[in-house]
Amino acid sequence: MNCDRGSKTQEFAPSPPFRNYDATTKEIMPSKSPLVIQTLAINNSKFILQSENIYHICENMKDRFKCIVIVGRARTGKSYLLNVLRRKLLNIKDEALLGFKSQSGSQGVTEGLWSMDCSTSNEDFSYMLCDTEGTYEIMKDQLVSSKLFAISAMISSCLIVNIKNKIDKDELNFLKIFFRNTHCNSKKKFPHLVFLVRDWENPQEFCFGIQGGNKYLQAISDGNEELERITNMFERVECFLMPSIGTENAESPRYNQEYNNVRDVFDEKCNDFIKKIVFKVEKVYDTFLFQESFKKIVETINKKEHIDILDLEEANNENSKLRNLQMKYVMGAAFGGAVAGAVGSLCTGGVAVKTATSVISNSAPRVISALLAASKAKFF
């Protein structure tokens, strides 16, 4: 197996148009497509954080965002689903399916972890959609596989485990491998886990969607200690049963670039997934803290075999302290600048103290805004 995966920008078919960032040439090709970029590479069983790439994906989004990460076996439609979610979030109707590279065949196309920006106009936060390498691609090194799962869980606002057809014993044994090196405690857990069962074949027993999915999860959880251990690592656990896109569409050589011909029930349940899963994701990241936490997580995981949720908590605490110092600096500089401006006005115009108060209150937001931008550039 070739473990040298390096950093690169994902290549797309020549049509439709796309935008990507090339860290070598420092160029971004503009179009209406999203920014898709590798943020985590794997080289000789070590994880390599693509810091510059993370900076660019965060720079492309709003200051706050929710991170949706999908994991699972290779060739189960993870990339395709994230492209569909982006389409739904942005309410796109008439263009081809853009985003992560997705193609039919037996070989996976995603290496390491890739990220895509998704910013809607009606919310004060963005979505970062993250696609991961199919687990069969790195199955020869189970420790690397389990660590990739751990990283995915630690950076996610919502972790989607993509499963084909049903959650059976083999699938649970598979998941056991990936969670065996990750530990939580009763006080601190990962935020949100969703079992997404694709191409569900028994809607008569358990209906499509979240209601049928949660009943199905409850039915298979009774007496299953391994599943209970996995679900106890998360604050919130759900299951969603998704119908297939349709045999005719799945067999089309262009299914990964088209959407308008999917089955109505698949389209309907994708809308439900957005409303009942994605819109209800609670954890929101600050772009600065995310970058620093991501860096700390990767450094820790490269040093240790067993990863504890407390490692993430420690990283967040350190970064919060740094952020607080940063904000004190910003607020102090902003207040000083506003006072200086007010005093200047008083000295030159002999205006009343009331005017000075007005100058401070009006100047501070603009100074804070400018200094925040400058401080972010320094601290990224």
N, C-alpha and C positions, 0 to 999 in steps of 0.2 A: 504493500500500500504506500502510495506517495503522500507523506504527511506535510510536505512543503507547500503551503497554500498561499503564502504571501498576501500582500494588499493589492487590491485592484478594484476598478470600477466596473460594474456589471455591464456586459455587452447586450444590446438588444437587436432585434431584427431591424433592417433598414426602414421598414414601414410598420406602424405609424411613427411619426417624429417623436423624439424623446429628449430629455435633458439629463445629463449626468455630469458628475464632477470628477475630473482627472487630477489626482494629487500630484502627479508628475509634471504636467503641463500647466497646472493651476487654472484650468479653463472650465467654465460651465457652459454647456450648450443649452441655450434657452428655448423653451417651448412650454406648452401647457401641461406637460408630463411632470411627474413628481421627481424629486431628487432621491435616487436610489444609490446607496453607497455601503461598502463593507466597513463595519465598525469593529469587528473582532475576527482575527485570523488565527489559524492553528499551524504551528510549525514545530515538528519534532516533539509532539505531545505537549507543547507549551502554547499558552494563549498569548496572543500579541494584540494589545489594544491599539487601534488605529486612531490615536488622539486627534490628529488633524482632521480626520474624517468625521469624528464625533463633533468636533467644533463646528464644522460646516453644516452638519445636519441640524444641530441645535440652533445655529445662527439663522437657519432657514425657517425656523418655527417661532411661535410665540414664546414668551418668557416662561410659561407654565405649560406642561403637557402631560398626557397620560400615555403610558408605554404598554402596548399590546404585543405580546410575544407568543409565537406559535412554535410548538415542538412536536416531534413524533417521527414515526418511521419514514423512510424515503419513499417517494413516488405515491404519496397519498393526497396530493392536491393542496399542500400548505400554502405555497406561493400563490396559486390560483385564488384560493379563498381570501387571502389578504388583499389581492388586487380587486376582488369583488367588494370587500368591505370598504376600501378606499372609494370606489365608485359610488357606493351607497351613501357614505358619509358626506361626500361632496355633491350628491344629487346629480350625477352625470348621466345623461340619457343617450347621447348620440355619438360617442366616440368609441374606438376600440378599447379593449381591456389593457390598460397600461400599468406599469409598475415593475414588480419583481419578474425576473426571467422565469418563464414557466413553459415547459415543453413536454410532449408525450415521449414515451420510451422507457427503457429499463434503468438508465443511468441518471442519477441526481445531478442537478445543475447548481445548487447552492452550496457554498463552502464557507464554513465558519458561521458568522452571524452578520446579516445585512439589515440595514435600516432604511425606512422610507418616511418622508414627511407627509403629513396630511393635516392641513389647517382649514377649518371651516370659518365662514365669515360671521356666523351668529353665536360663537362661543368665545370666551376669553382665554381659552387654552387650545393647544394643538393635540394631535395624536401622533405618536411615533409608532409605526408598525414595523415589527421586527420578525424577520424570517430566519430560520436556523437550518443548518445542514441536517439532512435526513440521517437518522440514527444508524441505518444500515451502512452508510458511507464510512462511518468511523467505528463500526462494531468490533473491529479487530483490537481496538484499545478501549476496553470498557470503562477504564478510569477516566479517560478523556471524555467519553460519552456522558458519564455521570456528572463530570464537572461542567460540561456545557449545559446540562439540565439545571445544575445549581446556579450557574451564572444567569441563565434565563429567568429562573424563579426570583433571584435577588434583584434584578433590574426591572422586573415587570410590575405594572399596575394590575395586569390581568394576564395569567399564563394559560394559554389554550393548549391542551393536549389533544392533538388530532389523531383520531383512531378510525380505522376502516371497519365498517359493518357492525361490530359489537365489542364490548369489553369482556373478553374471555380470559381464561386462566393464562394462556400464552401471553396475552397483552399485559396482564398484571405482573407476570414474571419479568417481562420486558421492562416495565416501569420500575420494578423493584431494583433492577440493576442500576437505573439512573438516579434513583433517590437514596441508594444505600450509603453514599458518602456525604449526605446532607442531613443535618440534625437541627431540630427546633426545640423550644421548651414551651411550657404552658403559658408563659407570659408574652412571648413574642413569636409571631408566626408570619408566614408569607401572606400577602393580602388576598389574592383571589385566584381560584383554580376553576377552569371550565373543561370538562370532558366533552369534546365535540365528536360525536359519533357520525361519521360520514356514510352516505349510501345506506341508511337504515332500512331494513327489509321487513320489519314487523310492526307497521303502524296500527294494525288491528289490535295488537296486544298493548303497545305503548305508543301513543300518538306522537307525530312529529312535533318538535319544538321543545321548549323548556319544561312545560308541565309534564309531558310524557317522559322527558329525559330524567327529571328529578325522581319520578316514580320508579323508573327503570334502575337508577342508581341506588335507590333505597332497597329495591328488591334484591340486587346482587350484593349489597353491602352486608346484609345480615349474616353474622358469623364469619365474615371474611376479614381476618386480622390484618392482612397485608394492605388491603384497600383502606381499611380504617386507619392504619398507620400513615398512609399517604395523605388522606383527607384531613387528618388531625394536624398536619403541618401548615394548613391554610386557615385563615379567618373565615373565608367564605368559599363554599364548594358547590358547583352546579353541574348539570349535565344537559346537553342539548342534542336532540336527535335530528339530523339533517338528511333530507331526501337526496337522491342522486340528481345530477344535472340532466340525466337522460342518456340512454345508450347511444343514440345517434349523435348527440353532441360530444360525448366522451370519446367516441371513435373518430371524430373529425380531426384532421391534421392541424386545424386552426382553432380548436376549441379554447386554447389558452389565450387567444387574442380576441375572442368574440364573446359576447354575452347575450345579445338580444334573442337568441334562439333557444335559451335554456327552458326547461319545464317551468310552467307557472308556479307549481308548488315549491320548487327550489327557490325561485325569486321571492315568493311570499315568505318563506322561512328565513331567507337571508335578511329580509326587512325586519322580521321578528328578532333575529339574532342581534341586529343593531339596536333595536328598541329595548329589548329585555336583558341584554348582556352588556354590550359596549356602552350604551348611554348610562348604565348604572354602575360602571366602574368608578370607584371612589378615589383611589390614590392618585394624587397629582404631584408631579415632580417640578422642581425648580431647575432650570437648565444648568445653572452653575453647580448646584449640589449633585445633580445627576452625573455630570462629567467627572467630578472629583470622586464620587462614590463608586462609579464604574471602574475608575483607575485603581482604587483601593481594593475592590473586590477581585479584580484580575491579579493584582500583586499577591494578595493573600492566597488565592486558589492555586497559583503557580508554586507556592511554597508548602502548602499543606495538602494532605490526602483527604482529611475529613473537614468539611466546611460546616460551620454552625451559623445560624441566623444571627447570633450575637456578633459575628464578624462584620456583618452588614450594619448592625446597630452601632458598633464602634466606629465604623467609617463615617456613618451619618452624623454621629456626635462630634467627631473631629471637624467635619466639614461645616456643621452648624456653628461651631465656635469661630471658624474662619470667616463664615458669612457674617456673623454678628460683629466681628472686628471690622470687617469691610463696611458694614452699614453704619457703624459708629463713625468711621472715617468720613463716609459720604455725608452723613447728617451734620457732622461737625463742620466740614468744609462748606456745606450748603448754608448752614446757619451763619457762619462767619462771613461768607460772601454776601448774604442778604443784609446782615447788619452793616457791613461796610457800605453797601449801596444806600441804605437808609441814612446813615450818618452823613454820607456825602451830600445827599439831598438836603438834610437839615442845615449843613454848613453853608451851602451855596444859596439856598433859598430862604432860610430862616423859617421853614414851615413848622407846623405844630407837631407834637408827639403823635397825634392821631395819624398824621400822614406817614410818619416813620413806621408805625404799626402796619399800615396798609402796604407800604413798600416791602416789608419783610414777608407778609403773608402772600403777596403776589409774586415775589421773586423766588422764594424758596422752592416751590414746585418745579419751576423751570431749571433752577440750579441742580436740584436733586435729580431730575430726569437726565440732565447732561452728564452729571458725575456718575450716575448709575451706568450709563452707557460706557463711559471711560473706564470705570472700575471693572466692568465685566470684561472689557478687552484686556485688562491687565491680569485678571485673575483666572481666565480660562486656561 
